[in-house]
Amino acid sequence: MGITNATLGALNAVSPEFSVSDNNFDISIYGTFVGTVSIQRKYAGEADSEYRTVEAVTAPAERYGEVAGNWVYRAIMTAYTSGSAKIKFVN
């Protein structure tokens, strides 16, 4: 099982990348924050400019997913006013 944690507390703060290969995964976004956290992904081997937003959230959220292939995920604070969003990726 892989776990990646991050705290995003500024505009454009980015989590470490989290790799998922043909597997299930969970994403937890929690904490007290005013802003938008975007969950992004790209196919393994693509350039960082290829990240695309899968979902944007403005409040704590729990997400579960299943993927085929080799994907790399990250979270980025795309709008920020205050507080800190905590991110946990698990697979």
PyMOL commands that set and color helices and strands:
alter all, ss='L'
color gray80, all
select helices_A, chain A and resi 48-50
alter helices_A, ss='H'
color red, helices_A
select strands_A, chain A and resi 3-8+18-21+24-43+52-57+61-66+70-90
alter strands_A, ss='S'
color yellow, strands_A
deselect
rebuild
show_as cartoon
